[in-house]
Amino acid sequence: MKRLTSKVQWRNALVIGVVLLAAACATTRVDPLRASSQRLEDRTGDFYSQIRYEGDNSRRDRISRDAQALSESARGLNLAVERRASSDQVAIEYDRVAKNYHRLQDDLADEGYADQNRRVLEEFDRVTTAYRDVEAAFAQRHARNEAVGRERYRD
């Protein structure tokens, strides 16, 4: 009888361990949009700081303003994601980021500014990589939310 009790105890301990492990994995899963929006906020802040440091002239003023707008919108997106704002609010913040990113990208291309300054181009490449990560994570989240929404309407 004692042996049966130890097997039961062992099995119970194993079941409890598996449940705890599953719970830990479920609660520590990283949201791709959260991680990428944080990275975008960091990269846009670095880029804005670098542009601001470069000095002032008419071309840099416009690029600096657009870099600041992108940095601020990236911060807004990151805050919305961190605070678990509604999907609609996250989408609004994402749209602001996209608009500001493309405006800055166009400014840099139109002015030929990035071609003249290798460091700016390299820093903007980091911004672009972070932006694309956000873009992919946002699309993934949007698709998941759409799928969940369709499932709710079926019931």
Residue, then its C-alpha position, 0 to 999 in steps of 0.5 A: m500500500k505504501r508504494l501505491t501512495s508514493k506513486v500517487q504522490w509522485r504523479n500528483a507532484l508531476v501534474i502540479g509541476v506541469v500545470l505550474l510550468a504551463a502557467a509560467c509559459a502562458t504569462t511570460r509570453v512576449d507580445p511581438l508588438r510590445a517588443s517591436s514598439q519598444r525597439l521602435e521608440d528607442r531607435t526613433g529617439d536615437f535618430y532624433s537625437q542625432i539629427r538634432y545634434e547635427g545642427d540647424n539649417s533649413r533642410r535639417d530643420r524640416i527633417s528634425r521636425d519630422a524626426q521629432a514627430l516620428s519619435e513622439s508617435a512611436r512613443g504614443l504607440n508604445l504607450a498604447v501597447e504597454r497600457r493594453a489600449s483598445s485595438d482601435q486606439v492601437a491602430i490609430e497610434y500605428d497609423r500616426v507612426a506609419k504616416n510620420y515614418h513615410r514622411l521622414q523617409d520621403d524627406l530624406a530621399d527628396e533632400g538627398y540628405a541621407d546620401q550626404n551623411r553616412r551616419v544618418l543613413e545608418e541610423f535611419d536603417r535601424v529605424t526602418t528595421a524597427y518600423r518593419d518589425v512593428e509593421a509585421a507585428f501589427a499585421q499579425r495582431h490585426a489578423r489574430n483580432e479579426a480571426v477572434g472577431r469572426e469566431r465570436y460572430r459564428d457562435 
